[in-house]
Amino acid sequence: MRGKIPKTELLVTFEVVARHESYTRAAEELALTQSAVFRQVSALEEFLHTPLFS
């Protein structure tokens, strides 16, 4: 996977969740459902092959 980068929206979602430490608050800021935020973080975890939050 050398040279591949994740989609920008996945990185933005990760940053907002990390900053707020909350899927709910991140969803409010991003105007998405909490489920959509969770799915985007899950997609980034799958892309990176590692969990991002415990």
C-alpha distance matrix in Angstrom:
0.0 3.8 6.2 5.7 8.6 10.7 13.9 16.8 19.1 17.1 17.2 20.9 21.7 20.3 22.4 25.5 25.3 24.9 27.8 30.1 29.1 30.0 28.3 31.7 32.3 28.8 29.5 32.8 31.4 28.7 31.3 29.2 30.2 29.3 27.6 25.3 24.4 23.6 21.4 19.4 19.0 18.1 15.4 13.9 14.5 12.7 9.6 9.9 11.3 14.5 17.8 18.8 22.6 25.0
3.8 0.0 3.8 5.6 8.6 11.7 14.9 17.1 20.0 18.3 17.7 21.3 22.7 21.2 22.6 26.0 26.3 25.5 28.0 30.7 30.0 31.2 29.9 33.3 33.4 29.9 30.9 34.0 32.2 29.7 32.5 30.8 32.1 31.2 29.9 27.5 26.2 25.8 23.9 21.5 20.9 20.6 17.9 15.9 16.6 15.5 12.1 11.7 13.7 16.3 19.7 20.2 23.9 26.6
6.2 3.8 0.0 3.8 6.5 10.2 12.8 14.7 17.9 16.9 16.1 19.3 21.3 20.2 21.3 24.6 25.4 24.8 26.9 29.7 29.4 30.6 29.2 32.4 32.2 28.6 29.6 32.5 30.4 27.8 30.7 29.3 31.0 30.4 29.3 26.6 25.3 25.5 23.6 20.7 20.5 20.8 17.9 15.7 17.2 16.5 12.8 12.8 15.5 17.9 20.8 20.7 24.4 27.4
5.7 5.6 3.8 0.0 3.8 6.8 9.5 12.0 14.8 13.6 13.5 16.8 18.3 17.5 19.1 22.1 22.7 22.6 24.9 27.4 27.1 27.9 26.2 29.3 29.4 25.7 26.5 29.4 27.6 24.8 27.5 25.9 27.5 27.0 25.8 23.0 21.9 22.1 20.0 17.2 17.3 17.5 14.3 12.5 14.4 13.4 9.7 10.5 13.3 15.9 18.5 18.5 22.1 25.2
8.6 8.6 6.5 3.8 0.0 3.8 6.6 8.5 11.5 10.3 9.8 13.1 14.8 14.1 15.4 18.4 19.3 19.2 21.3 23.8 23.7 24.5 23.0 26.1 25.9 22.2 23.1 26.0 24.0 21.3 24.2 22.8 24.6 24.1 23.2 20.3 18.9 19.4 17.7 14.5 14.6 15.4 12.5 10.1 12.6 12.5 8.8 9.4 12.9 14.7 16.8 16.1 19.6 23.0
10.7 11.7 10.2 6.8 3.8 0.0 3.8 6.3 8.4 6.8 7.2 10.5 11.6 11.2 13.2 15.7 16.4 16.8 19.1 21.1 21.1 21.5 19.6 22.6 22.7 19.0 19.6 22.6 20.9 18.1 20.8 19.2 20.8 20.4 19.4 16.5 15.2 15.7 14.0 10.8 11.1 12.1 9.1 7.0 10.1 10.2 6.9 8.4 11.8 13.4 14.8 14.0 17.2 20.7
13.9 14.9 12.8 9.5 6.6 3.8 0.0 3.8 5.5 5.5 6.8 9.0 10.3 11.1 12.9 14.8 15.9 17.1 18.9 20.6 21.1 21.0 18.9 21.4 21.3 17.6 17.8 20.5 18.8 15.7 18.1 16.7 18.7 18.9 18.1 14.8 13.8 15.2 13.3 9.8 11.3 12.7 9.7 8.4 12.1 12.3 9.7 11.7 14.9 16.3 17.1 15.9 18.7 22.2
16.8 17.1 14.7 12.0 8.5 6.3 3.8 0.0 3.8 5.4 5.2 6.2 8.6 9.9 10.6 12.4 14.3 15.4 16.5 18.5 19.5 19.7 17.9 20.2 19.5 15.7 16.3 18.6 16.3 13.5 16.3 15.6 18.2 18.4 18.4 15.0 13.6 15.6 14.4 10.7 11.9 14.3 12.0 10.2 13.8 14.9 12.5 13.8 17.2 17.9 18.2 16.3 18.7 22.4
19.1 20.0 17.9 14.8 11.5 8.4 5.5 3.8 0.0 3.8 5.4 5.0 6.0 8.5 9.8 10.6 12.2 14.1 15.2 16.5 17.6 17.1 14.9 16.9 16.5 12.7 12.8 15.2 13.4 10.2 12.8 11.8 14.4 14.9 14.9 11.5 10.1 12.6 11.6 8.0 9.9 12.5 10.7 9.7 13.4 14.6 13.1 14.7 17.7 18.0 17.7 15.7 17.5 21.1
17.1 18.3 16.9 13.6 10.3 6.8 5.5 5.4 3.8 0.0 3.8 5.5 5.1 6.2 8.7 10.0 10.6 12.2 14.2 15.5 15.8 15.5 13.4 16.1 16.1 12.4 12.8 15.9 14.4 11.6 14.3 12.7 14.4 14.0 13.6 10.7 8.9 10.3 9.4 5.6 6.5 9.1 7.5 6.0 9.6 11.1 9.9 11.3 14.1 14.3 13.9 12.1 14.2 17.8
17.2 17.7 16.1 13.5 9.8 7.2 6.8 5.2 5.4 3.8 0.0 3.8 5.4 5.0 6.2 8.7 9.9 10.5 12.2 14.3 14.9 15.4 14.1 16.9 16.3 12.6 14.1 16.7 14.6 12.4 15.8 14.8 16.8 16.0 16.4 13.7 11.2 12.6 12.5 8.8 8.4 11.4 10.3 7.5 10.6 12.8 11.2 11.3 14.6 14.3 14.0 11.5 13.8 17.5
20.9 21.3 19.3 16.8 13.1 10.5 9.0 6.2 5.0 5.5 3.8 0.0 3.8 5.4 5.1 6.3 8.7 9.9 10.6 12.4 13.8 14.1 12.9 15.0 13.8 10.1 11.6 13.7 11.2 9.2 12.7 12.5 15.0 14.7 15.7 13.0 10.3 12.7 13.2 9.7 9.8 13.3 12.6 10.6 13.5 15.9 14.6 15.0 18.1 17.4 16.6 13.7 15.1 18.8
21.7 22.7 21.3 18.3 14.8 11.6 10.3 8.6 6.0 5.1 5.4 3.8 0.0 3.8 5.4 5.2 6.2 8.5 9.9 10.7 11.6 11.2 9.4 11.8 11.2 7.4 8.6 11.4 9.7 7.7 11.0 10.0 11.8 11.1 12.1 9.7 6.7 9.1 10.0 6.9 6.9 10.6 10.7 9.4 12.0 14.5 14.1 14.6 17.2 16.2 14.7 12.0 12.9 16.4
20.3 21.2 20.2 17.5 14.1 11.2 11.1 9.9 8.5 6.2 5.0 5.4 3.8 0.0 3.8 5.5 5.2 6.1 8.5 10.0 10.0 10.6 9.6 12.8 12.3 8.9 11.0 13.8 12.3 11.0 14.4 13.2 14.4 12.7 13.6 12.0 8.5 9.5 10.8 8.0 6.0 9.7 10.3 8.0 9.8 12.9 12.7 12.3 14.7 13.3 11.7 8.6 9.7 13.4
22.4 22.6 21.3 19.1 15.4 13.2 12.9 10.6 9.8 8.7 6.2 5.1 5.4 3.8 0.0 3.8 5.5 5.1 6.0 8.6 9.6 11.0 11.1 13.7 12.1 9.0 11.9 13.8 11.5 11.0 14.7 14.6 16.3 14.8 16.4 14.7 11.2 12.7 14.4 11.5 9.8 13.5 14.0 11.4 13.1 16.4 15.7 14.9 17.7 16.0 14.5 11.0 11.8 15.3
25.5 26.0 24.6 22.1 18.4 15.7 14.8 12.4 10.6 10.0 8.7 6.3 5.2 5.5 3.8 0.0 3.8 5.4 5.1 6.1 8.1 8.6 8.6 10.5 8.5 5.5 8.7 10.2 7.9 8.1 11.7 11.9 13.6 12.3 14.6 13.2 9.7 11.8 14.0 11.6 10.5 14.3 15.2 13.4 15.1 18.3 18.1 17.8 20.2 18.4 16.4 13.0 12.8 16.0
25.3 26.3 25.4 22.7 19.3 16.4 15.9 14.3 12.2 10.6 9.9 8.7 6.2 5.2 5.5 3.8 0.0 3.8 5.5 5.3 5.4 5.6 5.7 8.5 7.6 5.1 8.2 10.5 9.6 9.8 12.8 12.1 12.7 10.5 12.6 12.0 8.2 9.3 12.2 10.5 8.6 12.1 13.9 12.4 13.3 16.6 17.2 16.7 18.5 16.3 13.7 10.5 9.6 12.5
24.9 25.5 24.8 22.6 19.2 16.8 17.1 15.4 14.1 12.2 10.5 9.9 8.5 6.1 5.1 5.4 3.8 0.0 3.8 5.6 5.0 7.4 8.8 11.7 10.4 8.6 12.0 13.9 12.5 13.1 16.3 15.8 16.5 14.1 16.0 15.5 11.7 12.2 14.9 13.0 10.4 13.6 15.4 13.2 13.5 17.2 17.5 16.2 18.1 15.5 13.0 9.3 8.5 11.5
27.8 28.0 26.9 24.9 21.3 19.1 18.9 16.5 15.2 14.2 12.2 10.6 9.9 8.5 6.0 5.1 5.5 3.8 0.0 3.8 5.6 8.1 10.2 12.0 9.6 8.3 12.1 13.0 11.1 12.5 15.8 16.2 17.3 15.3 17.9 17.3 13.6 14.8 17.6 15.6 13.5 17.0 18.5 16.3 17.1 20.7 20.7 19.5 21.6 19.1 16.8 13.1 12.1 14.8
30.1 30.7 29.7 27.4 23.8 21.1 20.6 18.5 16.5 15.5 14.3 12.4 10.7 10.0 8.6 6.1 5.3 5.6 3.8 0.0 3.8 5.1 7.8 8.8 6.3 6.3 10.0 10.5 9.5 11.6 14.2 14.6 15.2 13.0 16.0 16.0 12.5 13.7 17.0 15.6 13.8 17.1 19.1 17.6 18.2 21.7 22.3 21.4 23.1 20.6 17.7 14.3 12.5 14.7
29.1 30.0 29.4 27.1 23.7 21.1 21.1 19.5 17.6 15.8 14.9 13.8 11.6 10.0 9.6 8.1 5.4 5.0 5.6 3.8 0.0 3.8 7.0 9.0 8.1 8.1 11.4 12.7 12.5 13.9 16.4 16.0 15.8 12.9 15.4 16.0 12.4 12.5 16.0 15.2 12.7 15.4 18.0 16.5 16.4 20.0 21.0 19.9 21.1 18.2 15.0 11.8 9.4 11.1
30.0 31.2 30.6 27.9 24.5 21.5 21.0 19.7 17.1 15.5 15.4 14.1 11.2 10.6 11.0 8.6 5.6 7.4 8.1 5.1 3.8 0.0 3.8 5.4 5.4 6.1 8.5 10.0 10.8 12.1 14.0 13.2 12.5 9.5 12.3 13.3 10.1 10.3 14.0 13.8 11.9 14.5 17.2 16.5 16.6 19.8 21.2 20.7 21.7 19.1 15.8 13.1 10.6 12.0
28.3 29.9 29.2 26.2 23.0 19.6 18.9 17.9 14.9 13.4 14.1 12.9 9.4 9.6 11.1 8.6 5.7 8.8 10.2 7.8 7.0 3.8 0.0 3.8 5.6 5.1 6.0 8.7 9.9 10.3 11.7 10.1 9.1 5.9 8.6 9.6 6.6 6.9 10.6 10.8 9.5 12.0 14.6 14.5 14.9 17.7 19.3 19.4 20.4 18.3 15.1 12.9 10.9 12.7
31.7 33.3 32.4 29.3 26.1 22.6 21.4 20.2 16.9 16.1 16.9 15.0 11.8 12.8 13.7 10.5 8.5 11.7 12.0 8.8 9.0 5.4 3.8 0.0 3.8 5.4 5.1 6.4 8.8 9.9 10.3 9.3 8.1 5.6 9.1 10.5 8.5 9.5 12.9 13.4 12.9 15.2 17.6 17.9 18.5 21.1 22.7 23.0 24.1 22.1 18.9 16.6 14.5 16.0
32.3 33.4 32.2 29.4 25.9 22.7 21.3 19.5 16.5 16.1 16.3 13.8 11.2 12.3 12.1 8.5 7.6 10.4 9.6 6.3 8.1 5.4 5.6 3.8 0.0 3.8 5.4 5.1 6.3 8.6 9.7 10.1 10.1 8.5 12.2 12.6 10.1 11.9 15.2 14.7 14.1 17.1 19.1 18.8 19.8 22.7 23.7 23.8 25.3 23.2 20.1 17.4 15.4 17.3
28.8 29.9 28.6 25.7 22.2 19.0 17.6 15.7 12.7 12.4 12.6 10.1 7.4 8.9 9.0 5.5 5.1 8.6 8.3 6.3 8.1 6.1 5.1 5.4 3.8 0.0 3.8 5.4 5.1 6.1 8.3 8.3 9.2 7.8 11.0 10.4 7.4 9.9 12.7 11.5 11.2 14.4 16.0 15.5 16.9 19.8 20.4 20.7 22.5 20.7 18.0 15.2 14.0 16.5
29.5 30.9 29.6 26.5 23.1 19.6 17.8 16.3 12.8 12.8 14.1 11.6 8.6 11.0 11.9 8.7 8.2 12.0 12.1 10.0 11.4 8.5 6.0 5.1 5.4 3.8 0.0 3.8 5.5 5.1 5.7 4.8 5.5 5.2 8.5 7.9 6.1 9.0 11.4 10.9 11.6 14.4 15.8 16.1 17.7 20.0 20.9 21.8 23.4 22.0 19.5 17.1 16.0 18.4
32.8 34.0 32.5 29.4 26.0 22.6 20.5 18.6 15.2 15.9 16.7 13.7 11.4 13.8 13.8 10.2 10.5 13.9 13.0 10.5 12.7 10.0 8.7 6.4 5.1 5.4 3.8 0.0 3.8 5.5 5.1 6.5 7.6 8.1 11.6 11.2 9.8 12.8 15.1 14.6 15.3 18.2 19.5 19.6 21.4 23.8 24.5 25.2 27.0 25.5 22.9 20.3 19.0 21.2
31.4 32.2 30.4 27.6 24.0 20.9 18.8 16.3 13.4 14.4 14.6 11.2 9.7 12.3 11.5 7.9 9.6 12.5 11.1 9.5 12.5 10.8 9.9 8.8 6.3 5.1 5.5 3.8 0.0 3.8 5.6 7.9 10.2 10.7 13.9 12.6 10.6 13.9 16.0 14.5 15.1 18.5 19.3 18.8 21.0 23.5 23.7 24.2 26.5 25.0 22.7 19.8 18.9 21.6
28.7 29.7 27.8 24.8 21.3 18.1 15.7 13.5 10.2 11.6 12.4 9.2 7.7 11.0 11.0 8.1 9.8 13.1 12.5 11.6 13.9 12.1 10.3 9.9 8.6 6.1 5.1 5.5 3.8 0.0 3.8 5.4 8.6 9.7 12.1 10.0 8.5 12.2 13.5 11.7 13.1 16.3 16.6 16.4 19.0 21.1 21.1 22.1 24.5 23.5 21.5 18.9 18.6 21.6
31.3 32.5 30.7 27.5 24.2 20.8 18.1 16.3 12.8 14.3 15.8 12.7 11.0 14.4 14.7 11.7 12.8 16.3 15.8 14.2 16.4 14.0 11.7 10.3 9.7 8.3 5.7 5.1 5.6 3.8 0.0 3.8 7.0 9.3 11.7 9.9 9.7 13.3 14.4 13.4 15.3 18.0 18.4 18.9 21.4 23.2 23.4 24.9 26.9 26.1 24.0 21.7 21.2 23.8
29.2 30.8 29.3 25.9 22.8 19.2 16.7 15.6 11.8 12.7 14.8 12.5 10.0 13.2 14.6 11.9 12.1 15.8 16.2 14.6 16.0 13.2 10.1 9.3 10.1 8.3 4.8 6.5 7.9 5.4 3.8 0.0 3.8 6.5 8.1 6.2 6.7 10.1 10.9 10.5 12.7 15.0 15.5 16.5 18.8 20.3 20.9 22.6 24.3 23.7 21.5 19.7 19.2 21.7
30.2 32.1 31.0 27.5 24.6 20.8 18.7 18.2 14.4 14.4 16.8 15.0 11.8 14.4 16.3 13.6 12.7 16.5 17.3 15.2 15.8 12.5 9.1 8.1 10.1 9.2 5.5 7.6 10.2 8.6 7.0 3.8 0.0 3.8 5.2 5.2 6.5 8.7 9.9 10.8 12.7 14.3 15.4 17.0 18.6 20.0 21.3 23.0 24.1 23.3 20.9 19.4 18.5 20.5
29.3 31.2 30.4 27.0 24.1 20.4 18.9 18.4 14.9 14.0 16.0 14.7 11.1 12.7 14.8 12.3 10.5 14.1 15.3 13.0 12.9 9.5 5.9 5.6 8.5 7.8 5.2 8.1 10.7 9.7 9.3 6.5 3.8 0.0 3.8 5.5 5.2 6.2 8.7 10.0 10.7 12.3 14.3 15.6 16.5 18.3 20.0 21.2 22.1 20.8 18.0 16.6 15.2 16.9
27.6 29.9 29.3 25.8 23.2 19.4 18.1 18.4 14.9 13.6 16.4 15.7 12.1 13.6 16.4 14.6 12.6 16.0 17.9 16.0 15.4 12.3 8.6 9.1 12.2 11.0 8.5 11.6 13.9 12.1 11.7 8.1 5.2 3.8 0.0 3.8 5.4 5.1 6.2 8.7 10.0 10.4 12.2 14.3 15.2 16.3 18.3 19.9 20.4 19.6 17.1 16.4 15.5 17.1
25.3 27.5 26.6 23.0 20.3 16.5 14.8 15.0 11.5 10.7 13.7 13.0 9.7 12.0 14.7 13.2 12.0 15.5 17.3 16.0 16.0 13.3 9.6 10.5 12.6 10.4 7.9 11.2 12.6 10.0 9.9 6.2 5.2 5.5 3.8 0.0 3.8 5.4 5.0 6.2 8.7 9.7 10.4 12.5 14.2 15.2 16.5 18.4 19.5 19.2 17.2 16.2 16.1 18.4
24.4 26.2 25.3 21.9 18.9 15.2 13.8 13.6 10.1 8.9 11.2 10.3 6.7 8.5 11.2 9.7 8.2 11.7 13.6 12.5 12.4 10.1 6.6 8.5 10.1 7.4 6.1 9.8 10.6 8.5 9.7 6.7 6.5 5.2 5.4 3.8 0.0 3.8 5.4 5.1 6.3 8.5 9.9 10.8 12.4 14.2 15.4 16.7 18.0 17.1 14.9 13.3 13.0 15.6
23.6 25.8 25.5 22.1 19.4 15.7 15.2 15.6 12.6 10.3 12.6 12.7 9.1 9.5 12.7 11.8 9.3 12.2 14.8 13.7 12.5 10.3 6.9 9.5 11.9 9.9 9.0 12.8 13.9 12.2 13.3 10.1 8.7 6.2 5.1 5.4 3.8 0.0 3.8 5.5 5.2 6.1 8.6 10.0 10.5 12.2 14.2 15.3 15.9 14.8 12.3 11.4 10.9 13.0
21.4 23.9 23.6 20.0 17.7 14.0 13.3 14.4 11.6 9.4 12.5 13.2 10.0 10.8 14.4 14.0 12.2 14.9 17.6 17.0 16.0 14.0 10.6 12.9 15.2 12.7 11.4 15.1 16.0 13.5 14.4 10.9 9.9 8.7 6.2 5.0 5.4 3.8 0.0 3.8 5.5 4.9 6.1 8.7 9.7 10.3 12.2 14.2 14.8 14.6 12.9 12.7 13.2 15.4
19.4 21.5 20.7 17.2 14.5 10.8 9.8 10.7 8.0 5.6 8.8 9.7 6.9 8.0 11.5 11.6 10.5 13.0 15.6 15.6 15.2 13.8 10.8 13.4 14.7 11.5 10.9 14.6 14.5 11.7 13.4 10.5 10.8 10.0 8.7 6.2 5.1 5.5 3.8 0.0 3.8 5.3 5.0 6.3 8.7 9.8 10.5 12.4 13.9 13.9 12.6 11.7 12.8 15.8
19.0 20.9 20.5 17.3 14.6 11.1 11.3 11.9 9.9 6.5 8.4 9.8 6.9 6.0 9.8 10.5 8.6 10.4 13.5 13.8 12.7 11.9 9.5 12.9 14.1 11.2 11.6 15.3 15.1 13.1 15.3 12.7 12.7 10.7 10.0 8.7 6.3 5.2 5.5 3.8 0.0 3.8 5.4 5.1 6.2 8.6 9.8 10.5 11.9 11.0 9.2 8.0 9.1 12.2
18.1 20.6 20.8 17.5 15.4 12.1 12.7 14.3 12.5 9.1 11.4 13.3 10.6 9.7 13.5 14.3 12.1 13.6 17.0 17.1 15.4 14.5 12.0 15.2 17.1 14.4 14.4 18.2 18.5 16.3 18.0 15.0 14.3 12.3 10.4 9.7 8.5 6.1 4.9 5.3 3.8 0.0 3.8 5.4 5.0 6.2 8.6 9.8 10.0 9.7 8.3 8.7 10.0 12.3
15.4 17.9 17.9 14.3 12.5 9.1 9.7 12.0 10.7 7.5 10.3 12.6 10.7 10.3 14.0 15.2 13.9 15.4 18.5 19.1 18.0 17.2 14.6 17.6 19.1 16.0 15.8 19.5 19.3 16.6 18.4 15.5 15.4 14.3 12.2 10.4 9.9 8.6 6.1 5.0 5.4 3.8 0.0 3.8 5.4 5.1 6.1 8.6 9.6 10.5 10.4 10.8 12.9 15.6
13.9 15.9 15.7 12.5 10.1 7.0 8.4 10.2 9.7 6.0 7.5 10.6 9.4 8.0 11.4 13.4 12.4 13.2 16.3 17.6 16.5 16.5 14.5 17.9 18.8 15.5 16.1 19.6 18.8 16.4 18.9 16.5 17.0 15.6 14.3 12.5 10.8 10.0 8.7 6.3 5.1 5.4 3.8 0.0 3.8 5.3 4.9 6.1 8.3 8.7 8.9 8.5 11.3 14.4
14.5 16.6 17.2 14.4 12.6 10.1 12.1 13.8 13.4 9.6 10.6 13.5 12.0 9.8 13.1 15.1 13.3 13.5 17.1 18.2 16.4 16.6 14.9 18.5 19.8 16.9 17.7 21.4 21.0 19.0 21.4 18.8 18.6 16.5 15.2 14.2 12.4 10.5 9.7 8.7 6.2 5.0 5.4 3.8 0.0 3.8 5.4 5.1 5.7 5.3 5.4 6.3 9.2 11.8
12.7 15.5 16.5 13.4 12.5 10.2 12.3 14.9 14.6 11.1 12.8 15.9 14.5 12.9 16.4 18.3 16.6 17.2 20.7 21.7 20.0 19.8 17.7 21.1 22.7 19.8 20.0 23.8 23.5 21.1 23.2 20.3 20.0 18.3 16.3 15.2 14.2 12.2 10.3 9.8 8.6 6.2 5.1 5.3 3.8 0.0 3.8 5.5 4.9 6.8 8.1 9.9 12.7 14.8
9.6 12.1 12.8 9.7 8.8 6.9 9.7 12.5 13.1 9.9 11.2 14.6 14.1 12.7 15.7 18.1 17.2 17.5 20.7 22.3 21.0 21.2 19.3 22.7 23.7 20.4 20.9 24.5 23.7 21.1 23.4 20.9 21.3 20.0 18.3 16.5 15.4 14.2 12.2 10.5 9.8 8.6 6.1 4.9 5.4 3.8 0.0 3.8 5.6 8.1 10.2 11.1 14.5 17.1
9.9 11.7 12.8 10.5 9.4 8.4 11.7 13.8 14.7 11.3 11.3 15.0 14.6 12.3 14.9 17.8 16.7 16.2 19.5 21.4 19.9 20.7 19.4 23.0 23.8 20.7 21.8 25.2 24.2 22.1 24.9 22.6 23.0 21.2 19.9 18.4 16.7 15.3 14.2 12.4 10.5 9.8 8.6 6.1 5.1 5.5 3.8 0.0 3.8 5.5 8.2 9.0 12.7 15.3
11.3 13.7 15.5 13.3 12.9 11.8 14.9 17.2 17.7 14.1 14.6 18.1 17.2 14.7 17.7 20.2 18.5 18.1 21.6 23.1 21.1 21.7 20.4 24.1 25.3 22.5 23.4 27.0 26.5 24.5 26.9 24.3 24.1 22.1 20.4 19.5 18.0 15.9 14.8 13.9 11.9 10.0 9.6 8.3 5.7 4.9 5.6 3.8 0.0 3.8 7.1 9.5 12.7 14.5
14.5 16.3 17.9 15.9 14.7 13.4 16.3 17.9 18.0 14.3 14.3 17.4 16.2 13.3 16.0 18.4 16.3 15.5 19.1 20.6 18.2 19.1 18.3 22.1 23.2 20.7 22.0 25.5 25.0 23.5 26.1 23.7 23.3 20.8 19.6 19.2 17.1 14.8 14.6 13.9 11.0 9.7 10.5 8.7 5.3 6.8 8.1 5.5 3.8 0.0 3.8 6.4 9.4 10.9
17.8 19.7 20.8 18.5 16.8 14.8 17.1 18.2 17.7 13.9 14.0 16.6 14.7 11.7 14.5 16.4 13.7 13.0 16.8 17.7 15.0 15.8 15.1 18.9 20.1 18.0 19.5 22.9 22.7 21.5 24.0 21.5 20.9 18.0 17.1 17.2 14.9 12.3 12.9 12.6 9.2 8.3 10.4 8.9 5.4 8.1 10.2 8.2 7.1 3.8 0.0 3.8 5.9 7.4
18.8 20.2 20.7 18.5 16.1 14.0 15.9 16.3 15.7 12.1 11.5 13.7 12.0 8.6 11.0 13.0 10.5 9.3 13.1 14.3 11.8 13.1 12.9 16.6 17.4 15.2 17.1 20.3 19.8 18.9 21.7 19.7 19.4 16.6 16.4 16.2 13.3 11.4 12.7 11.7 8.0 8.7 10.8 8.5 6.3 9.9 11.1 9.0 9.5 6.4 3.8 0.0 3.8 6.9
22.6 23.9 24.4 22.1 19.6 17.2 18.7 18.7 17.5 14.2 13.8 15.1 12.9 9.7 11.8 12.8 9.6 8.5 12.1 12.5 9.4 10.6 10.9 14.5 15.4 14.0 16.0 19.0 18.9 18.6 21.2 19.2 18.5 15.2 15.5 16.1 13.0 10.9 13.2 12.8 9.1 10.0 12.9 11.3 9.2 12.7 14.5 12.7 12.7 9.4 5.9 3.8 0.0 3.8
25.0 26.6 27.4 25.2 23.0 20.7 22.2 22.4 21.1 17.8 17.5 18.8 16.4 13.4 15.3 16.0 12.5 11.5 14.8 14.7 11.1 12.0 12.7 16.0 17.3 16.5 18.4 21.2 21.6 21.6 23.8 21.7 20.5 16.9 17.1 18.4 15.6 13.0 15.4 15.8 12.2 12.3 15.6 14.4 11.8 14.8 17.1 15.3 14.5 10.9 7.4 6.9 3.8 0.0
